[in-house]
Structures are given as structure tokens and as C-alpha cells.
Amino acid sequence: MPRRIAKRFDLPARALMESLPPSLDIVPLEFPPDATVTLPGSKSITNRALICAALASGETTLTGALFADDTGAMVEAVRSLGAEVVCTPERAVMRIRGTAGTVETPEGAVVDARMSGTTGRFMAPVLALSERPVTLDGHPQLRGRPFGDLADSLRRLGVRVELPPGGGLPMLIRGPIRSGDTSVAADRSSQFLSGLMLAAPLVPGGLGIRIAGAVVSRSYVEMTAEVMGAFGAAVEVGDREVRIAGDGYRPPGRFEVEPDASSASYLMAAAAATGGTVRIEGLAAGSVQGDARFAAVLAAMGAGVDQDEAGIRVTGGPLRGVDVDLSDMSDTAPTLGVVAALAGTPTTVRGIGFVRGKESDRIAAVVSELRRCGVEARESADGFDVVPPPAPVGARVRTYDDHRIAMAFSVLGLAVPGMRIENPGCVAKTFPGFYRTLEALRLPDGAHRRG
């Protein structure tokens, strides 16, 4: 009988999921906000840093770390490798004592990635560093997402991989990875490439990874290289190939996680949608996160944007539509969809065909829910078009168990009366304090809190 070793991560994320009602009315703001917010840390950076710290020798302290369901899945996954992780959620701190490059999952173990794509896609190559057979599994939602391209890349490195028909989870993995080269298709998810990169410093002689086809969300690959570099890994990222030395990881002692730019997009959009001002502390110019560039999209739509080394401020104004490629910041597509519904001219979003394989089909979901709100919206092969009405109308919004759909349409509810969000608790996947943060925008003197 396989031994399931992933524990529950009973911290604020799950508590919030249990406390929110099955559906939630969003009440429009009475006045435009004038708020300053401090957001939780980046999910993408937290999960990358957790793996690097777990595979390093010695101890690393992550400050500003995100505590949410996705990072909880990663915490339990790296514990399964033999790393020690001590969490202090009230201080946003994680302390990790690494394994010095040894992967010690019990033979026959089952590692549960829950609904976390980063945990599943990053852990598969890491688990392949061991010769012990391990099963990687997850929530039915994650089981339905593609893993076949990653499995093919591992097989080319001598790893035995078994997948069910359709190429999803559960995945039976038996390594080890041998040194050498492989290739990966990254046109459906950059997480396949990032996962191989994260495991590569523990491969004797290192690893060369050829990139087959286009790379979606390339900014996330660059983020992976930067986080790895902070842990002493030698990474060279080219247009068609990535090379990583097999010299292991070194703990930096302290690693600071910057605020989550994807989460910030909802607060930026709230300012744009309501004509108010929101300042986000800590999301500085030069952020490694591609989604931070969402502010530039809002500026092109007519919002005022100021960014410096301390943070970013967005002020709403009359909005116009844009024609924009979001391939490097695809998580912001639902957010842009709802802002576009309030603009004065149409918007076209391109370059995001791959988001149909996310937690939901995010093109179909955005179009369907905008139509419920009286907005003319149309799907295209790689995006959607939005033709705003004189005034959107409130509706009961399906979220498809997708946190980004829930958060985006909640922002629309700050400007449009009658919005009701089904299954609001799904936001705990990445932003457990989201609704508390939205409520803080109603404070007369601005909000000053961590989400």
C-alpha cells in the first residue's frame, strides 16, 4: 500500500475557506478609495525559494513568504524530501533546513500537490532525483491539467515515468536523472521548463535543456533563474536553451520574498475601476515578476501610474480599450477583462491560448461571466474581445473553482451593483486575505494592512 506522506497545512488559507459562505455579495464602494495596502508575498517566488532552500545545505529564512493553499502544498512536498520547515504565518516567515541535495522520500510514498500547478510541475523533476519510486498526485482539478510534456522530458533523461491515459496525474516516478541533455515543450506551460531547471543543480554534471517551440510566460523562467541564482546556482538562459551547472545550492541565509504581483493586479484594477487611488507597498520598479507590468497596461488604458523603489500607485480615470498581448502576464487576463468592461472603447486580449489549461478555461470563463453582466464578449483562438456596454449589470458569477475568476469579478463588484460571487473561498489558493483587503478599501483614511 503506497504511503501518503503529505500532511494538511492547517493555517489561515484553509481556515478562510471554511469561514466564507457558499456565495458572497460584493457591495460597490460608496466613495473612490484612497488606500495603501501591503500584500502577501509572491506565490511563485515562495514556491521556487522553498525548493531551492530544501535542496541546499544549512538553513534559510524566507521573509515575506506567502501562506496560502498553494504554498502549503509546497511546504508539505519539500518536507517529504527530508527538509525541515518551521512556519510562522503571523510573521510571514518560513525557516527551512535543507537536505544538502539528498532526496529521501520513503519508497512507495505519495506526494500530494493538491491544486497547485507549481508544486506538481516543480516537484516531478525533483522527485526524479531519487531512485526510489514515488507517486505524485493531486486534487481532481490538478489531475486534469497536462503533465505529458514534462514526463517526456524526464524519460529522455532515463527516468521511468508512468501516467494515466490523457497525460495527467497521478504520476509514478522512478529516477535517478542521469546527467546530459533533454528538451522540453514550453508552449503550454513554462512550469515544465522551470521544474527541470530547479532539479538540475543536483544532477551530476548539470543539465542542458533545449526549448522546443515557443515559451509561454517567459518571465517566469527568468524568475526561476533569478531565485536559483540567489541560492548559488549557475544558470544560463538563452533563447533556445538553458544550461545549469551541477554544483548544488548554497543557502543565502535570508531570502526576502517580494509582494505578489498577480495579487496586486486586483488592487490596481480596483483603483482603475472606481476612479480611486491605491498604493501597493513593496512592489518596486524592477520587480522580477512579469505580472508587475500589468500597471503599464492600465496606464495605456488611461489610469495614472507612479512606481518607485518603495512601491506602486495607481489612480483611476476615464478608461479606453487596448489591444494587448498578455502572454508574459497571463494570470492578469481575467482582471483586464473586467476592467475592459468599464472602458469607453473595445479591448482585445491576445497571446493567452494556453490559459485554457489552467484551473479553468480562463478564456471561456471570462467571456461567459462577462456576458452574464451584459457585456459583449467573444472568444478568439488565443484570447478574447470585450465590447463594453453603457453600463455592466450585476450577476451571479460562476467561479469554476478558479481563484483568479473569483477575484477579478469581485473587483467588478466594487463598481457594479448586484454582483454575487459563487464559491468565494477558492481565493485561499493564493490570496486568503483577499476579501479582507477589498473591505479595507472602504476605510475613510485608507487601508494599511497585510492581506
Disulfide bonds with the S-S distance in Angstrom:
none
